[in-house]
């Protein structure tokens, strides 16, 4: 089974590289789409993806750290802790289209944010929050209890122990969670197609309330619309290649940080 999936992945990657590598160039990365997106580049898609993913983690990471610290350091065993843990686990398995519909109903409609970068950021923040909570909590659970006991024995309070001993030791895991969340947010289409993304724009976003283009949604649009789909294949594959390289680089960075921190002496 694993060999079949690996073969399919390599075949897909080969197809994307074959059709898209020739289109990649500095001008492709630094110009706007032209002629119904059948020519030109993907600069607004890159900028939009960066705004959405970084903004989402700027919102989700502090909330994730706070929730993970409470669950691991302060919460007592009981029904409330079990309920929150179960809710986080369930949220991690919810399809992204559900988050997209939630964002459309709540952020776009109820909060009256419209289709905008801020609505997409908040939707992606909700989507990536379980990743941040689970990653940080796993890191906190791996910190030896003897460190906490030593800090408390020296007269530090519980809060001082968490802020000055536990969280600094958990920093590699927190960075890992942030990077994994960035990679997840950068590759999302369903969560932003109703909340933040537009088919095309001639301007870079100048306000949180402006709609944006994004790499995954641009791929979707090129694959499903256009008068000449065959002509759009090289641009579609080149865009997919940029997205794949971005996500791969982020995951590789997270893996490196995790491996580096696991070799740290206890």
N, C-alpha and C positions, 0 to 999 in steps of 0.2 A: 504494500500500500504506500509506504513512504517513498519507495523508488518511483512509483507512478506519479505521485505528486511532485517529486523532484524533477522528473522528466518533463512534466507539463509546465512547471515553472521555468525550467531552462529553455524550453521551446518558446514560451511566451516572451521571455527575456531576449532570446535570439531574434525573434520577429521584431520586437521593439527596437533593438539596437540596429538591425539591418535597415529598417525603414527610417529610423530617426537620427542615427548618428551623423549622417551627412548634412542634416539641417542645422545641427547645433553649431553656433558661432557666436562671437561677442555681440554682433548686431541682432541676432535672434533673441538674446537675453536682455538686450537694452533698448528694444524698440516696441512700438505699439502694434496691435493687430491691424491688418489692412485688407481691403477688398473682401468683406464678409468673412474675415478671419482665415481666408485661404492663403494669405501672404502676411508678411511682417513678423513680429516677435511676440514675446509673452511678458514684457516688463510689468504691466499692471497686474498680471496673474501672480508674479513672484512677490510684488509688494503687498498685494491683497492677502496672499497666503501667510506672509510673515506677520502682518498686522493681526490677522485672526488667531493664529497659533500662539504668538507671543502674548497677545492680549488675554487669550483664554487661560494661559498658565499663570499670568499675573493675578488673575482673579481666583483660579482654582487652587493654586499651590498654598497660599496662606491659609485658606479654609481647610485644605487637606491636612496641613501640618497641625492646625489647631484641633481638628477632629481626631487625628491619629494620636496626638499627645493625650487628649482627654481619655480616649478609649484605652490606651496602654498604660498611662501613668496615674490617672485619677479615678476612672470609673470603677465601681465595685461590681463584682459578679452579681448578675441579677437579670430580671426580665428586660429592663431598659437597654442594658448593654447588649444582650442577645438580639433584641429587636433591631437596634441600630446596625449591628454587625451583619445581620441578615439583609437589611435594607441595602447596605453598601454592596454586599455580594450580588444581590439581585440587580442593582443598577449597573454593575459592571457587565452583566450579560444582556442588557436591554439593547435591541437593534438600534442603530443610529437614526433610522428613519423616525422612530418614536420620539427621540429627542428633537428631531427637526420639526415634527408636528407640534410638540410641546412648545418649542421656541416660537413657532408661528402663532399658536393660540395665545401664549402668555406674553412674551416679550414684544412681538410685532403688533398684536391686536390689543390685548388688555393694557399693556404698558405704553402703547401707542408710540413705539420706537420706529415703526415702519421697517421696511427692508433696508437694513443698514449694518455697518461694521459692528456697532455696539450690540445690536441684537444677535448677530452671529457669534461675537465674542462670548456673550453671556450663555448662549446655547451650548457652545463648545466647552465652556467652563463647567457647566452641569455634566456634560458628557465625560470630561476627563477627570472630574472630581474623584470618582471611585478609584482610578488609577493612582492618583496622588495619595489618597488615604491608605490604600493597601500597601503601596511601596514604602511609605514612611513608617507605617505601623510595623511592617516586617523588619525594617531596619532597627526600630526602637526595641523590638523584642529580642534582637541579637546582641544588644549591649549588655554586658555582664551586670548582674544585680549587685555585685561587690562594689562596683563603681558608685552606685547610688548609695549603698550602705556607708561607704567611706566618706562620701560628701556629707551625708546626714550626721555621721559620727563627729565630723569636724565642726558641727554647729550650723551648717547651711540649712535653710528651710527647704521644703519640698519644691517650691517654685524656683528658688535659686539653684537647686540641684538639677532641675529640668533645663533651665536656661543656660547654665554655665558648664554643666557636665554632660548631660544626656544629648541635647540638641547639637552641640559641637561635634560629638562623637558620631552622630547620625548624619552629618553633613553630606558624606558621599552618597548615602542612600537617598537623601532628599534631592540631590542633584540628579541622581539616576531617575527618580520619579518625575522630575521636571522635564528631563530630556525625553523620556518615554511618552509623557503627556504631549510634548511638542510634536513628536512624530505622529502620534495618533490624531491630533488636531489638524496637522498639515495634510493628512491624507483623507480627511472626511469630505464627502460630497453631500450625502443626504441631510446632514444636520444644518448645512448652510444654504442649500438650494432654495429653501423657502424663507430664509431669514436674512441673508446677507449678500448673496451672489447675484450678479447680473451677467447677461450674455456677453455684452461688450461695453466698453467705455472709452472715451477719448481723453479722459483726464485722470490723473492720479487722485486718490481720496484726500480731501483737505479738511475733513471733519469726521468725528465718530459716527455721525448720522448719515454719512454718504455710503451708498452701496459700493461693493468692491467686486473685482474679478478674483478668481482663485485657480490654482493649477488643476485640482481634481475636477472642478466644475467645468473648466475650459475643455478638458478632455471629453467629458460627458457631452457638452454642446457640440464639439466637433464630430463626435461619433453619431449624434442623433439628428443633427440639422445641417443645413447647407445645401446649396444647389449642386455642388460637385464633390461628393464624399471622397472619391478616389484622390482628388487633388489635395484634400485636407489630411490624408493619411500620414505623410511625412511630418507635418506640424503636430498632428495628434501624437505620433510616436515620440517625437522629440520632446514634447511637453511631458509625456509619461516618463521619459528617460530622466528628465530633470527632477521630477517628483520622486522617482525611485531612488535616484542618487541622494537626494536630500534626506529621505526617510532612512535609507541605508546608513548614511553618515551619522545621523542622530542616534540610531540604534547601536552602531559601532562605538560611538562615544559613551553611551550608557553602559555597554558591555565592558568597556575598558575601565570606567570608573568603578563598576561593581567588582571586577577582578582585582583592581588595585586595592580596593578597600578590604576585600576578603583576605588579602595577604598581610594586612596590618596586624602586628602582634597584639594579643589581648592583654 
